[in-house]
Amino acid sequence: MAQLHEQMKSVVESADTERKLILLREHPDLGARIAMSSHSVQEQAGAGLQALSEVQHSVLSELNRKYTQTFKFPFIIAVKGKSSDEIIAAIKERVHHSYETEFETALREVYRISWYRLEAWMLEHMEEER
């Protein structure tokens, strides 16, 4: 599994900057009340992002807007194992990073998300074989 994940990462790493930006820009805003993949819905629900109060949702939406306005791609974080408070704290901190730092951080988070999803897929299919 690790080898497959490394191959997936190498495809992204070998892409030019514009292709990487396309990948980042395809990511949904955290806490967005829009149609998302079932994986995104499950991950965000696990972090409490689907159960935010109106005030919390408003705060997160404004932080997402500010972040996207600053970096021209959405805030990306692997939410597995994180609370909504931890996620909000992370976006508040990361919005002050340089573009280069945040671009690389966002890609690392995409890799982390892909690892979690690959792991879940493998476990699901191993259970089916039993």
NORSUL-V278498 format. One record per residue. N is the residue number from 1. RES is the residue in one letter. OMEGA is omega in degrees with one decimal (NA if undefined). BURIAL is + if it has 24 or more other C-alpha atoms within 12 Angstrom, else -. D_LAST is the distance of its C-alpha to the last C-alpha in whole Angstrom. Layout:
# NORSUL-V278498
n->N res->RES omega->OMEGA burial->BURIAL d_last->D_LAST
n->N res->RES omega->OMEGA burial->BURIAL d_last->D_LAST
This chain:
# NORSUL-V278498
n->1 res->M omega->-179.6 burial->- d_last->19
n->2 res->A omega->179.8 burial->- d_last->22
n->3 res->Q omega->177.5 burial->- d_last->24
n->4 res->L omega->179.7 burial->- d_last->23
n->5 res->H omega->177.7 burial->- d_last->24
n->6 res->E omega->177.5 burial->- d_last->27
n->7 res->Q omega->177.6 burial->- d_last->28
n->8 res->M omega->178.6 burial->- d_last->27
n->9 res->K omega->-177.0 burial->- d_last->30
n->10 res->S omega->176.1 burial->- d_last->32
n->11 res->V omega->179.6 burial->- d_last->32
n->12 res->V omega->-177.5 burial->+ d_last->34
n->13 res->E omega->180.0 burial->- d_last->36
n->14 res->S omega->179.8 burial->- d_last->37
n->15 res->A omega->176.0 burial->- d_last->38
n->16 res->D omega->-175.6 burial->- d_last->42
n->17 res->T omega->-178.7 burial->- d_last->43
n->18 res->E omega->178.4 burial->- d_last->43
n->19 res->R omega->177.0 burial->- d_last->39
n->20 res->K omega->177.6 burial->+ d_last->38
n->21 res->L omega->177.1 burial->+ d_last->40
n->22 res->I omega->178.2 burial->- d_last->39
n->23 res->L omega->-178.9 burial->+ d_last->35
n->24 res->L omega->-176.5 burial->+ d_last->36
n->25 res->R omega->177.0 burial->- d_last->38
n->26 res->E omega->-177.1 burial->- d_last->35
n->27 res->H omega->179.9 burial->+ d_last->34
n->28 res->P omega->173.4 burial->+ d_last->35
n->29 res->D omega->177.2 burial->+ d_last->37
n->30 res->L omega->179.2 burial->+ d_last->35
n->31 res->G omega->-179.1 burial->+ d_last->36
n->32 res->A omega->178.9 burial->+ d_last->37
n->33 res->R omega->-179.9 burial->- d_last->37
n->34 res->I omega->175.8 burial->- d_last->36
n->35 res->A omega->179.3 burial->- d_last->33
n->36 res->M omega->175.4 burial->- d_last->30
n->37 res->S omega->179.6 burial->- d_last->27
n->38 res->S omega->177.6 burial->- d_last->24
n->39 res->H omega->179.8 burial->- d_last->23
n->40 res->S omega->179.6 burial->+ d_last->27
n->41 res->V omega->-179.7 burial->+ d_last->27
n->42 res->Q omega->-178.2 burial->- d_last->24
n->43 res->E omega->-178.8 burial->+ d_last->26
n->44 res->Q omega->176.8 burial->+ d_last->29
n->45 res->A omega->178.7 burial->+ d_last->28
n->46 res->G omega->178.3 burial->- d_last->27
n->47 res->A omega->179.0 burial->+ d_last->30
n->48 res->G omega->-176.0 burial->+ d_last->32
n->49 res->L omega->177.7 burial->+ d_last->34
n->50 res->Q omega->-178.1 burial->+ d_last->33
n->51 res->A omega->179.7 burial->- d_last->35
n->52 res->L omega->172.0 burial->+ d_last->38
n->53 res->S omega->178.2 burial->- d_last->41
n->54 res->E omega->179.7 burial->- d_last->44
n->55 res->V omega->178.8 burial->- d_last->46
n->56 res->Q omega->179.6 burial->- d_last->43
n->57 res->H omega->178.8 burial->+ d_last->42
n->58 res->S omega->178.5 burial->- d_last->45
n->59 res->V omega->-179.3 burial->+ d_last->45
n->60 res->L omega->178.4 burial->+ d_last->42
n->61 res->S omega->179.3 burial->+ d_last->43
n->62 res->E omega->177.3 burial->- d_last->46
n->63 res->L omega->176.3 burial->+ d_last->45
n->64 res->N omega->180.0 burial->+ d_last->43
n->65 res->R omega->-179.5 burial->+ d_last->46
n->66 res->K omega->179.9 burial->- d_last->48
n->67 res->Y omega->-178.7 burial->+ d_last->45
n->68 res->T omega->177.4 burial->+ d_last->44
n->69 res->Q omega->-178.9 burial->- d_last->48
n->70 res->T omega->-170.9 burial->- d_last->49
n->71 res->F omega->-180.0 burial->+ d_last->46
n->72 res->K omega->168.6 burial->- d_last->45
n->73 res->F omega->-175.2 burial->+ d_last->42
n->74 res->P omega->173.7 burial->+ d_last->40
n->75 res->F omega->-178.6 burial->+ d_last->39
n->76 res->I omega->176.0 burial->+ d_last->35
n->77 res->I omega->174.4 burial->+ d_last->33
n->78 res->A omega->-171.5 burial->+ d_last->30
n->79 res->V omega->-177.6 burial->+ d_last->30
n->80 res->K omega->178.8 burial->+ d_last->26
n->81 res->G omega->-179.4 burial->- d_last->28
n->82 res->K omega->175.5 burial->- d_last->31
n->83 res->S omega->177.5 burial->- d_last->33
n->84 res->S omega->177.9 burial->+ d_last->36
n->85 res->D omega->178.3 burial->- d_last->39
n->86 res->E omega->-179.8 burial->- d_last->37
n->87 res->I omega->178.5 burial->+ d_last->37
n->88 res->I omega->177.2 burial->+ d_last->40
n->89 res->A omega->-179.7 burial->- d_last->42
n->90 res->A omega->-179.6 burial->+ d_last->40
n->91 res->I omega->177.4 burial->+ d_last->41
n->92 res->K omega->178.9 burial->- d_last->45
n->93 res->E omega->-172.0 burial->- d_last->45
n->94 res->R omega->179.7 burial->+ d_last->43
n->95 res->V omega->-179.8 burial->+ d_last->46
n->96 res->H omega->178.5 burial->- d_last->48
n->97 res->H omega->172.6 burial->- d_last->47
n->98 res->S omega->178.3 burial->- d_last->48
n->99 res->Y omega->-177.2 burial->- d_last->47
n->100 res->E omega->179.2 burial->- d_last->46
n->101 res->T omega->-176.2 burial->- d_last->44
n->102 res->E omega->176.0 burial->+ d_last->42
n->103 res->F omega->179.5 burial->+ d_last->41
n->104 res->E omega->177.8 burial->+ d_last->40
n->105 res->T omega->179.6 burial->+ d_last->38
n->106 res->A omega->177.8 burial->+ d_last->37
n->107 res->L omega->177.4 burial->+ d_last->35
n->108 res->R omega->178.3 burial->- d_last->33
n->109 res->E omega->175.0 burial->+ d_last->32
n->110 res->V omega->178.4 burial->+ d_last->31
n->111 res->Y omega->179.4 burial->+ d_last->29
n->112 res->R omega->178.0 burial->+ d_last->28
n->113 res->I omega->-178.9 burial->+ d_last->26
n->114 res->S omega->176.6 burial->+ d_last->25
n->115 res->W omega->180.0 burial->+ d_last->23
n->116 res->Y omega->-179.2 burial->+ d_last->22
n->117 res->R omega->176.8 burial->+ d_last->20
n->118 res->L omega->178.1 burial->- d_last->19
n->119 res->E omega->179.0 burial->- d_last->17
n->120 res->A omega->179.2 burial->- d_last->16
n->121 res->W omega->-179.9 burial->- d_last->15
n->122 res->M omega->179.8 burial->- d_last->13
n->123 res->L omega->179.4 burial->- d_last->11
n->124 res->E omega->-177.2 burial->- d_last->10
n->125 res->H omega->174.7 burial->- d_last->9
n->126 res->M omega->178.4 burial->- d_last->7
n->127 res->E omega->179.0 burial->- d_last->5
n->128 res->E omega->-177.9 burial->- d_last->5
n->129 res->E omega->-178.4 burial->- d_last->4
n->130 res->R omega->NA burial->- d_last->0
